[in-house]
Amino acid sequence: MASGKTIVDCGAAAIPARHHHNVLVNAVLLLVLSAGAFPQTHTTVRHYKEAVDEQPPEIAQAEEAIQKNDFAGAETLLKKALEKDPNNYQAWFDLGFALNGLNRADESIAAYRKSVAAKPEVFESNLNLGLMLVRANNPEAEQFLRAATTLKPTAHIEEGQARAWLALAHLLEEKKPEDAFEAYRKASELSPKDLEPHISAGLLHERRKEFSDAEVEYKQALAVDPHSTSPQSTEAAIGLTNIYMKSGRLGDAEPLLRRLAAERPEDAGIHLQLGRVLAAQDKKDDAIAEMQTALKLAPADSDAQHELADLFASAGKNDLAEAAYRPLVAAHPNDAEFHRGLGQALLRQKKFPEAQKELLAAVRLKRDWPEVYVDLAFAASENKNYDLTIRALNGRTLLNAEMPAVCYFLRASAYDHLRDYKQAAVDYHQFLNSDKGKNPDQEWQATHRLIAIEPKKR
């Protein structure tokens, strides 16, 4: 089960978590309505142990058909049984199951209602009706799920009751979260080896930004079997990792992610997340290795490709950054960020004409991006395209963005080369007044150019 859930304070996205309310409810419903929920599915729903020969023979035949997934045949037999005994709760229950198997949800709900009306104290009827109503987004679902938590299942009593509390908890998450937490607690008490109540409670705390409470739940899930590599155990570890990342505890997240990567070597998301954590800790070479592994497993992930390209750039591997950005630009020609990333990689390699082309494309695609105008001005200046240098810097000024001191030097130099000495002098002075010793070489040049050009004004 999966949904898109993202974070994070350290600049990375969270590993996707499996939780989605309707998907989980459907999974619980499947368990309740299958042989896995009770030893013999519907035959054991008879709480009062009616002898088989006291039931119409069509019911036994229908249940055999259900076991073979012959839901249409079961429907015919059960309707015959109900013609003889319209209040037979077992027949209505079996019919509800069969109709659900035929994807006739409304009719299935109606049959389950008949079963509950005929014998309200039956756990399975109330639970299945409640779950079907959850699927239908019917507010009556809570009534029947709560009823199920007070009733005794036919078999596997604690397991069945735990399922009822779990289903109720999921239903209550949005509108009654405190009741949901209590329901998760009861489910956990009834089924202490089941990680699901802790994981779901952790996810709910996480969505509510109650990170310390979420951490407790995930740790309790992991404590059930610390050495387990089951999907649920892995999911709890993923949840705990996300909490560590949201809390800026990257040192705690790293060993957990390394464990997950060892347990799930084919999971691209875990390798990517580990790469992000390593990058945030400035372990760039290790981070690059993990991101490359992630992309081998999921080569179409453009976000991961972008992150790897940025990581190459921050590690000073500009040739690799260029190689990583080129396919991104080719695949997404209208993405200004990709053009800028490629332009910066080219700029650092002194490939100025190519850099100017990419940065100009970035500006045209995103004209309200002040930083890219500076990049373009640098590339244009190196290409001796002084008109473009000035236009780029003036474009930044029009956005009311603060001008870095070095930009005044770039513009002064451009005007100087174009022999507009009056404007060059204005910008040289502006540079000297604002640089404050940060660029001593440029300050020396500006001072000496002013000596050379200011007399020309007189």
C-alpha positions in Angstrom: 0.0 0.0 0.0 1.5 3.3 -0.9 0.8 7.0 -1.1 2.7 10.0 -1.8 3.9 11.5 1.4 6.7 14.0 1.5 8.9 15.9 4.0 11.5 17.1 5.0 13.6 19.8 6.9 16.9 18.5 5.6 15.9 19.2 2.0 14.9 15.6 1.0 11.7 13.9 0.3 10.5 11.2 2.7 10.4 7.6 1.7 6.8 6.9 0.6 4.7 5.4 3.3 2.2 2.7 2.6 -0.8 4.2 4.3 -3.9 5.2 2.5 -7.2 5.0 4.3 -9.5 3.4 1.7 -6.8 1.0 0.5 -6.2 -0.3 4.0 -9.9 -0.7 4.7 -10.2 -2.7 1.5 -7.4 -4.9 2.7 -9.0 -5.5 6.1 -12.3 -6.2 4.3 -10.6 -8.8 2.2 -9.2 -10.5 5.2 -12.6 -10.5 6.9 -14.3 -11.8 3.8 -11.8 -14.5 3.1 -10.8 -17.9 4.4 -7.8 -16.3 6.0 -10.1 -14.4 8.5 -11.9 -17.4 9.8 -11.1 -21.1 9.4 -14.1 -21.9 7.1 -15.2 -18.4 6.2 -19.0 -18.2 6.3 -19.9 -21.5 7.9 -18.3 -20.5 11.2 -20.3 -17.3 11.4 -23.0 -19.4 13.1 -22.6 -18.3 16.7 -25.3 -20.5 17.9 -23.9 -23.7 16.3 -27.0 -24.5 14.4 -26.8 -28.0 13.0 -26.2 -28.1 9.3 -29.3 -30.1 8.8 -31.4 -27.3 10.4 -30.4 -25.0 7.6 -31.8 -25.2 4.1 -29.6 -27.4 2.0 -29.1 -24.5 -0.5 -26.9 -22.7 2.1 -24.4 -25.5 2.4 -24.4 -25.8 -1.4 -23.9 -22.0 -1.8 -21.0 -22.0 0.7 -19.3 -24.7 -1.4 -19.8 -22.6 -4.5 -18.4 -19.6 -2.6 -15.3 -21.6 -1.8 -14.8 -22.1 -5.5 -15.5 -18.4 -6.2 -18.7 -19.3 -8.0 -20.5 -16.3 -6.7 -23.2 -16.3 -9.3 -24.1 -19.9 -8.5 -24.1 -19.1 -4.8 -26.4 -16.1 -5.4 -29.0 -18.3 -7.1 -28.9 -20.9 -4.3 -29.1 -18.4 -1.5 -32.1 -16.6 -3.0 -33.8 -20.0 -3.1 -33.0 -20.5 0.6 -34.3 -17.0 1.4 -37.6 -17.7 -0.4 -38.1 -20.5 2.2 -36.8 -18.4 5.2 -36.7 -14.6 4.5 -35.1 -14.0 8.0 -32.2 -16.5 7.7 -29.3 -14.3 8.8 -26.8 -16.9 7.6 -28.2 -16.8 4.1 -28.2 -13.0 4.0 -24.6 -13.0 5.3 -23.5 -15.4 2.6 -25.4 -13.5 0.0 -23.7 -10.3 1.1 -20.3 -12.0 0.5 -21.3 -13.4 -2.9 -22.7 -10.1 -4.1 -19.5 -8.3 -3.1 -17.6 -11.0 -5.1 -19.8 -10.0 -8.0 -18.8 -6.3 -7.5 -22.4 -5.4 -6.7 -21.6 -3.3 -3.6 -24.9 -1.7 -3.0 -26.7 -5.0 -3.1 -24.1 -6.5 -0.9 -24.6 -3.8 1.7 -28.4 -4.4 1.6 -27.8 -8.1 2.2 -25.5 -7.5 5.1 -28.1 -5.1 6.6 -30.7 -7.9 6.4 -28.3 -10.3 8.2 -27.7 -7.8 11.0 -31.4 -7.0 11.3 -32.1 -10.8 11.5 -29.5 -11.3 14.3 -27.9 -8.1 15.5 -25.4 -9.8 17.9 -23.4 -11.5 15.2 -19.8 -10.0 15.0 -19.0 -10.9 11.4 -22.2 -9.4 10.0 -21.6 -6.1 11.8 -18.0 -6.0 10.8 -18.5 -6.8 7.2 -21.4 -4.3 6.9 -19.3 -1.6 8.6 -16.4 -2.2 6.2 -18.6 -2.2 3.2 -20.1 1.1 4.3 -16.6 2.5 4.8 -16.0 1.7 1.1 -19.2 3.5 0.2 -18.2 6.6 2.4 -21.4 6.0 4.3 -21.3 7.6 7.8 -23.3 4.7 9.2 -20.1 2.7 9.0 -19.0 3.8 12.5 -22.1 2.5 14.1 -21.6 -1.1 12.9 -17.8 -1.1 13.4 -18.4 0.0 17.0 -21.0 -2.7 17.4 -18.5 -5.3 16.1 -15.9 -4.2 18.8 -18.5 -5.2 21.5 -19.3 -8.6 20.0 -17.5 -12.0 20.1 -16.2 -13.4 16.9 -17.0 -17.0 16.0 -13.3 -18.1 16.0 -9.9 -16.5 16.6 -11.6 -14.2 19.1 -8.8 -11.7 19.9 -7.6 -11.6 16.3 -11.1 -10.8 15.1 -11.7 -8.1 17.8 -8.4 -6.6 17.0 -9.4 -6.3 13.3 -12.6 -4.6 14.3 -10.7 -2.0 16.5 -8.2 -1.5 13.7 -10.9 -0.9 11.1 -12.7 1.5 13.4 -9.4 3.4 14.1 -8.8 3.9 10.4 -12.3 5.2 10.0 -12.0 7.7 12.9 -8.6 9.1 11.9 -9.8 12.2 10.1 -12.7 13.4 12.2 -12.0 11.8 15.6 -8.2 11.3 15.9 -8.1 10.9 19.7 -10.7 8.1 19.4 -8.6 6.6 16.6 -5.5 6.5 18.8 -7.5 4.8 21.5 -8.8 2.2 19.0 -5.3 1.5 17.8 -4.2 1.0 21.4 -7.0 -1.6 22.0 -6.1 -3.3 18.7 -2.5 -3.6 19.8 -3.5 -5.0 23.2 -5.6 -7.7 21.6 -2.9 -8.5 19.0 0.4 -7.6 20.6 2.5 -9.2 17.8 0.8 -7.2 15.1 2.8 -4.2 14.0 0.0 -2.6 12.1 -1.7 -0.7 15.0 1.6 0.9 16.0 2.5 1.7 12.4 -0.9 3.3 11.6 -0.8 5.2 14.9 2.7 6.4 14.1 1.6 7.6 10.6 -1.4 9.5 12.1 0.9 11.2 14.7 3.3 12.0 11.9 0.6 13.7 9.8 -0.3 15.7 12.9 3.3 16.7 13.3 3.4 14.9 16.7 6.9 13.5 15.9 7.9 12.4 19.4 4.6 10.3 19.7 5.2 8.9 16.2 8.7 7.9 17.1 7.4 6.0 20.1 4.9 4.1 18.0 7.4 3.1 15.3 9.9 2.0 17.9 7.2 -0.1 19.6 6.5 -1.7 16.2 10.2 -2.5 15.7 10.5 -3.9 19.3 7.9 -6.6 18.5 10.7 -8.5 16.6 13.9 -6.5 16.4 15.5 -8.9 13.9 12.5 -9.2 11.6 12.9 -8.3 7.9 9.2 -8.5 7.2 7.5 -5.8 5.1 5.8 -4.4 8.1 9.0 -4.2 10.1 10.7 -2.5 7.2 7.7 -0.1 7.0 8.1 0.8 10.7 11.8 1.4 10.1 11.0 3.7 7.2 8.5 5.6 9.4 11.2 6.0 12.1 13.7 7.2 9.5 11.3 9.9 8.3 10.8 11.1 11.8 14.6 11.3 12.3 14.9 13.3 9.1 12.1 15.7 10.0 13.8 16.3 13.3 17.2 16.9 11.7 18.6 13.8 13.3 20.5 12.6 10.2 23.0 10.7 12.3 20.2 8.5 13.6 18.6 8.1 10.2 21.8 7.0 8.4 22.3 3.6 10.2 18.6 2.8 9.9 18.6 3.5 6.2 21.8 1.4 5.7 20.0 -1.5 7.4 17.0 -1.0 5.1 19.2 -0.8 2.0 20.8 -4.1 3.0 17.4 -5.7 3.6 15.8 -4.3 0.4 18.7 -3.9 -2.1 16.3 -3.6 -5.0 14.3 -0.7 -3.4 15.3 2.4 -5.3 13.5 4.7 -2.9 15.6 3.6 0.1 18.9 4.0 -1.8 17.8 7.5 -2.9 16.8 8.5 0.6 20.1 7.2 2.0 21.9 9.2 -0.7 20.0 12.3 0.4 20.9 11.8 4.1 24.5 11.2 3.2 24.6 14.3 1.0 23.0 16.4 3.8 25.9 15.2 6.0 28.4 16.2 3.3 29.4 12.6 2.6 29.2 13.3 -1.0 31.1 10.3 -2.5 28.9 7.9 -0.5 25.8 9.9 -1.4 26.7 9.7 -5.1 27.1 6.0 -5.0 23.7 5.5 -3.4 22.0 7.8 -5.8 23.6 6.0 -8.8 22.4 2.7 -7.4 18.9 4.2 -7.1 19.0 5.3 -10.7 20.1 1.9 -11.9 17.0 0.5 -10.3 14.7 3.4 -11.4 16.3 5.1 -14.4 13.2 7.1 -15.3 13.2 9.0 -12.0 13.9 12.6 -13.2 13.9 14.0 -9.7 16.6 11.5 -8.7 18.5 12.4 -11.9 18.3 16.1 -11.0 19.5 15.5 -7.4 22.4 13.4 -8.7 23.4 16.1 -11.2 23.2 18.8 -8.4 25.3 16.5 -6.1 28.0 16.1 -8.9 28.1 19.9 -9.1 28.4 20.5 -5.4 31.2 17.9 -5.3 33.1 19.8 -8.0 32.5 17.0 -10.5 31.3 19.4 -13.2 32.0 17.1 -16.1 29.7 14.5 -14.5 27.2 17.2 -13.7 27.1 18.2 -17.3 26.7 14.6 -18.4 23.8 14.2 -15.9 22.0 17.4 -16.9 22.2 16.9 -20.7 19.6 14.1 -20.8 17.4 16.0 -18.4 17.4 19.1 -20.7 16.7 16.9 -23.7 13.8 15.2 -22.0 12.4 18.4 -20.5 13.3 21.3 -22.8 10.9 23.7 -21.1 12.4 23.2 -17.6 14.3 26.3 -16.6 16.0 24.6 -13.7 17.6 21.9 -15.9 18.9 24.6 -18.4 20.4 26.6 -15.5 22.0 23.5 -13.9 23.6 22.6 -17.2 24.6 26.2 -17.8 26.3 26.4 -14.4 28.2 23.1 -15.0 29.4 24.4 -18.4 30.3 27.8 -16.8 32.5 26.2 -14.2 34.3 24.3 -17.0 34.8 27.5 -18.8 32.7 26.4 -21.7 31.3 29.9 -22.0 29.5 29.9 -25.3 27.5 26.7 -24.4 26.9 28.1 -20.9 25.5 31.3 -22.3 23.1 29.4 -24.6 21.7 27.3 -21.7 21.4 30.2 -19.3 19.7 32.4 -21.9 17.2 29.6 -22.3 16.6 29.5 -18.6 16.0 33.2 -18.4 13.5 33.0 -21.3 11.6 30.2 -19.6 11.6 31.8 -16.2 12.0 35.6 -16.4 11.3 36.2 -12.7 14.3 34.2 -11.4 16.9 36.8 -10.2 19.8 34.4 -9.7 19.9 33.1 -13.3 20.4 36.7 -14.6 23.7 36.8 -12.7 24.8 33.5 -14.1 24.0 34.7 -17.6 25.9 38.0 -17.0 29.0 36.1 -16.1 28.8 33.8 -19.1 28.1 36.8 -21.5 31.0 38.8 -20.0 33.4 35.9 -20.6 32.1 35.7 -24.1 32.7 39.5 -24.5 29.0 39.9 -25.2 28.9 43.1 -23.2 25.5 44.2 -24.4 24.0 40.9 -23.1 25.9 41.3 -19.8 24.3 44.7 -19.2 20.8 43.5 -20.3 21.0 40.5 -18.0 22.0 42.6 -15.0 19.4 45.3 -15.8 16.8 42.5 -16.0 17.7 41.4 -12.5 17.4 45.0 -11.3 13.9 45.2 -12.8 12.9 42.4 -10.4 13.8 44.6 -7.5 16.3 42.0 -6.4 19.3 43.1 -4.3 22.4 43.4 -6.5 25.5 41.6 -5.3 28.6 43.8 -5.3 30.3 41.8 -7.9 27.5 42.4 -10.3 28.3 46.2 -10.3 31.8 45.3 -11.3 30.5 43.1 -14.2 28.3 45.9 -15.4 31.0 48.5 -14.9 33.4 46.4 -16.9 30.8 45.9 -19.7 30.2 49.6 -20.0 34.0 50.2 -19.8 34.5 47.9 -22.8 31.7 49.6 -24.7 33.4 53.0 -23.9 30.5 54.3 -21.9 32.9 55.6 -19.3 30.4 57.7 -17.5 28.1 54.8 -16.6 31.2 52.6 -16.0 32.5 55.0 -13.4 29.1 55.0 -11.6 29.1 51.2 -11.4 32.8 51.0 -10.4 32.1 53.4 -7.5 29.0 51.4 -6.5 31.1 48.2 -6.5 33.8 49.8 -4.3 31.3 51.1 -1.9 29.5 47.8 -1.4 32.3 45.1 -1.8 34.1 45.8 1.5 37.2 43.8 0.7 35.4 40.6 -0.5 37.0 40.7 -4.0 40.4 42.5 -3.6 41.5 41.7 -7.1 38.4 43.3 -8.6 38.7 46.2 -6.2 42.2 46.9 -7.4 41.1 46.8 -11.0 38.1 49.1 -10.4 40.3 51.6 -8.6 42.8 51.8 -11.4 40.1 51.9 -14.1 38.5 54.9 -12.3 41.9 56.6 -12.4 42.0 56.0 -16.2 38.5 56.8 -17.2 37.2 59.6 -14.8 39.4 62.3 -16.3 37.7 61.6 -19.7 34.5 63.0 -18.1 36.1 66.4 -17.7 
